[in-house]
Amino acid sequence: MHAIQNGIEVLRQEMAVVLSSTILRLIVAAILGGIIGLERELHHKPAGLRTNMFICFGAAMFTVLSDELAAGFGGDHTRIAAQIIPGIGFIGAGSILHSRGSVSGLTTAATLFVVASIGMAAGGGLYLTAIFATGVILIALALLGSMEKSFELKFVRMNYEVTGDNTEVILSELNRILDELGKTILDVRAASGGGQSRVEFSVDGSKHEQQKVNRLLRQSSQFHSVSPLGGEEHE
């Protein structure tokens, strides 16, 4: 009877160690993924707090399960964890948008990929590695993003609206101006009414190039009015 009680006590202690270790790994993964997600959320990116936290937590969970299930039932300890990479690749591909030669969402996809690796590190008990990687990502997102803005390396898709007497004349003049700058007119929408035509369109370019576009549009005598409608940065 005493031997049975001792056996139960040893099993209980081992279970407590396993559970505490597993919970700690999952908590660390959730915190690190949440920190990166918060940075993305503050910059109004598509994959924000919850997305990054869930991906990091899920990657850690699958890594833990891969090891525990293999230990309990036999098999390759990395089999389940190995499927995280193609799974995250599928999610990342869904965050990349392609439209008329313009690609956006690459930074979001790359961030999700690295966040999953942080979750795998936390799930494997490599806490220092996971924390270091989180710090590197945060520095890269903040510092390199600021440098891109300072040197005007980021492309912006700016939307414009111009009005004139005739839609064909407006489009012809737009093509002439943009060809001069080596740019292509995108997302064209035209409407007529009230004795004049209105054309909305988009142009990709750096901040300096957008200033040139805006200046040349305003210098043209073919347009009654020129109105920038705002823009969106490419990742």
C-alpha positions as CSV (number, residue, x, y, z in Angstrom):
1,M,0.0,0.0,0.0
2,H,2.9,2.3,0.9
3,A,4.5,1.6,-2.4
4,I,1.4,2.5,-4.3
5,Q,1.1,5.8,-2.5
6,N,4.7,6.6,-3.2
7,G,4.2,5.8,-6.9
8,I,1.1,8.1,-7.0
9,E,3.1,10.9,-5.3
10,V,6.0,10.5,-7.8
11,L,3.6,10.5,-10.7
12,R,1.8,13.6,-9.4
13,Q,5.1,15.5,-9.0
14,E,6.2,14.5,-12.5
15,M,2.8,15.6,-13.9
16,A,3.1,18.9,-12.0
17,V,6.6,19.5,-13.5
18,V,5.4,18.7,-17.0
19,L,2.3,20.8,-16.8
20,S,4.1,23.8,-15.3
21,S,6.7,23.6,-18.0
22,T,4.1,23.3,-20.7
23,I,2.0,26.2,-19.4
24,L,5.1,28.4,-19.0
25,R,6.1,27.8,-22.6
26,L,2.6,28.6,-23.9
27,I,2.4,31.8,-21.7
28,V,5.8,33.0,-23.0
29,A,4.7,32.3,-26.6
30,A,1.4,34.3,-26.1
31,I,3.3,37.2,-24.5
32,L,6.0,37.5,-27.2
33,G,3.5,37.1,-30.0
34,G,1.2,39.7,-28.3
35,I,4.1,42.2,-28.1
36,I,4.8,41.9,-31.8
37,G,1.1,42.0,-32.6
38,L,0.7,45.1,-30.5
39,E,3.3,46.9,-32.6
40,R,1.6,45.8,-35.8
41,E,-1.8,46.9,-34.3
42,L,-0.5,50.4,-33.4
43,H,0.6,50.8,-37.1
44,H,-2.8,49.7,-38.3
45,K,-1.5,46.6,-40.2
46,P,-3.8,43.8,-41.3
47,A,-2.3,41.2,-39.0
48,G,-2.5,42.7,-35.5
49,L,-2.5,41.8,-31.9
50,R,-4.8,38.7,-32.0
51,T,-3.4,37.3,-35.2
52,N,0.2,37.4,-34.1
53,M,-0.6,36.1,-30.6
54,F,-2.7,33.2,-31.9
55,I,0.0,32.2,-34.5
56,C,2.8,32.3,-31.9
57,F,0.6,30.5,-29.3
58,G,-0.5,27.9,-31.9
59,A,3.1,27.3,-33.1
60,A,4.2,26.7,-29.5
61,M,1.2,24.4,-28.9
62,F,2.0,22.3,-31.9
63,T,5.6,22.1,-30.9
64,V,4.7,20.9,-27.4
65,L,2.2,18.4,-28.8
66,S,4.7,17.1,-31.3
67,D,7.1,16.2,-28.5
68,E,4.5,15.0,-25.9
69,L,2.6,12.8,-28.3
70,A,5.8,11.2,-29.7
71,A,7.0,10.5,-26.2
72,G,3.7,9.0,-25.2
73,F,2.9,7.0,-28.3
74,G,6.2,6.7,-30.2
75,G,7.2,8.3,-33.4
76,D,9.1,11.3,-34.7
77,H,9.3,14.1,-32.2
78,T,9.3,16.7,-34.9
79,R,6.7,15.4,-37.2
80,I,3.8,17.7,-36.1
81,A,6.1,20.7,-35.6
82,A,7.5,20.3,-39.1
83,Q,4.0,21.0,-40.6
84,I,3.9,24.5,-39.0
85,I,6.2,25.9,-41.7
86,P,4.0,25.1,-44.7
87,G,0.9,26.0,-42.7
88,I,2.2,29.5,-41.9
89,G,3.3,29.8,-45.5
90,F,-0.3,29.2,-46.6
91,I,-1.5,31.9,-44.2
92,G,1.3,34.3,-45.3
93,A,0.4,33.8,-48.9
94,G,-3.2,34.9,-48.1
95,S,-1.9,38.2,-46.6
96,I,-0.1,39.1,-49.8
97,L,-2.1,41.1,-52.3
98,H,-1.3,41.5,-56.0
99,S,-2.9,44.0,-58.2
100,R,-1.8,45.3,-61.6
101,G,1.9,44.8,-61.0
102,S,1.8,46.0,-57.4
103,V,2.4,43.7,-54.5
104,S,1.6,44.5,-50.9
105,G,1.5,42.6,-47.6
106,L,5.0,41.1,-47.9
107,T,6.1,42.5,-44.6
108,T,3.0,41.1,-42.9
109,A,3.6,37.7,-44.4
110,A,7.3,37.7,-43.3
111,T,6.3,38.9,-39.8
112,L,3.8,36.0,-39.4
113,F,6.5,33.6,-40.6
114,V,9.0,34.8,-38.0
115,V,6.4,35.0,-35.2
116,A,5.6,31.3,-35.8
117,S,9.3,30.5,-35.4
118,I,9.3,32.4,-32.1
119,G,6.4,30.3,-31.0
120,M,8.3,27.1,-32.0
121,A,11.3,28.3,-29.9
122,A,9.1,29.0,-26.9
123,G,7.3,25.7,-27.3
124,G,10.7,24.0,-27.4
125,G,11.8,25.7,-24.2
126,L,14.3,28.0,-25.9
127,Y,13.2,31.0,-24.0
128,L,16.3,33.2,-24.5
129,T,16.2,32.5,-28.3
130,A,12.6,33.4,-28.5
131,I,13.0,36.6,-26.5
132,F,16.1,37.7,-28.5
133,A,14.3,37.1,-31.8
134,T,11.3,39.2,-30.5
135,G,13.7,42.0,-29.7
136,V,15.3,41.9,-33.1
137,I,12.0,41.9,-34.9
138,L,10.7,44.9,-32.9
139,I,13.9,46.8,-33.5
140,A,13.8,46.0,-37.2
141,L,10.1,47.0,-37.5
142,A,10.7,50.3,-35.7
143,L,14.2,51.4,-36.8
144,L,14.1,50.2,-40.4
145,G,10.6,51.5,-40.8
146,S,11.8,55.0,-39.7
147,M,14.8,54.8,-42.0
148,E,12.6,53.9,-45.0
149,K,10.5,57.0,-44.3
150,S,13.5,59.2,-43.8
151,F,15.1,58.2,-47.1
152,E,11.7,58.0,-48.8
153,L,12.3,54.3,-49.8
154,K,8.7,53.3,-49.2
155,F,6.3,53.4,-52.1
156,V,2.9,55.0,-51.7
157,R,-0.2,54.3,-53.7
158,M,-1.7,57.8,-54.0
159,N,-5.3,58.4,-55.2
160,Y,-6.2,61.5,-57.2
161,E,-9.3,63.1,-58.7
162,V,-9.1,65.4,-61.7
163,T,-12.0,67.2,-63.5
164,G,-12.1,68.5,-67.1
165,D,-14.3,69.1,-70.1
166,N,-14.0,65.6,-71.6
167,T,-13.0,62.2,-70.3
168,E,-10.9,61.3,-73.3
169,V,-9.0,64.5,-73.1
170,I,-8.4,64.0,-69.4
171,L,-7.1,60.4,-69.9
172,S,-4.9,61.5,-72.8
173,E,-3.3,64.2,-70.7
174,L,-2.9,61.9,-67.7
175,N,-1.1,59.3,-69.8
176,R,1.2,62.0,-71.2
177,I,2.1,63.3,-67.8
178,L,2.6,59.9,-66.3
179,D,4.6,58.6,-69.3
180,E,6.9,61.6,-68.8
181,L,7.5,60.4,-65.2
182,G,7.7,56.7,-66.2
183,K,4.6,55.9,-64.2
184,T,1.4,54.0,-65.0
185,I,-2.1,55.0,-64.3
186,L,-4.0,52.6,-62.0
187,D,-7.5,51.9,-60.9
188,V,-9.2,54.4,-63.3
189,R,-12.8,55.4,-62.6
190,A,-14.5,58.0,-64.8
191,A,-17.9,59.7,-64.5
192,S,-19.6,62.6,-66.3
193,G,-22.3,65.0,-65.3
194,G,-23.1,68.7,-64.9
195,G,-21.2,69.6,-68.0
196,Q,-17.8,68.2,-66.9
197,S,-16.0,64.9,-66.5
198,R,-14.4,63.5,-63.4
199,V,-11.6,60.9,-63.3
200,E,-10.3,59.1,-60.2
201,F,-7.0,57.2,-60.5
202,S,-4.1,55.9,-58.5
203,V,-0.3,56.2,-59.0
204,D,2.5,54.2,-57.2
205,G,5.7,56.0,-56.3
206,S,7.8,57.5,-53.5
207,K,6.8,60.6,-51.6
208,H,9.1,62.7,-53.8
209,E,7.7,61.2,-57.0
210,Q,4.1,61.8,-55.8
211,Q,5.0,65.5,-55.3
212,K,6.2,65.6,-58.9
213,V,2.9,64.0,-60.1
214,N,0.9,66.4,-58.1
215,R,2.8,69.4,-59.4
216,L,2.6,68.4,-63.1
217,L,-1.2,67.7,-62.7
218,R,-1.7,71.2,-61.3
219,Q,0.4,72.8,-64.1
220,S,-1.7,71.2,-66.8
221,S,-4.3,73.5,-68.5
222,Q,-6.5,70.5,-69.4
223,F,-7.8,70.0,-65.9
224,H,-10.3,72.2,-64.1
225,S,-9.3,70.9,-60.7
226,V,-6.8,68.4,-59.1
227,S,-7.5,66.8,-55.7
228,P,-5.2,64.3,-53.9
229,L,-7.5,61.8,-52.1
230,G,-5.0,60.3,-49.8
231,G,-2.9,57.2,-50.2
232,E,-1.6,53.9,-48.7
233,E,1.9,52.8,-48.0
234,H,3.2,49.5,-49.5
235,E,4.7,47.1,-47.0
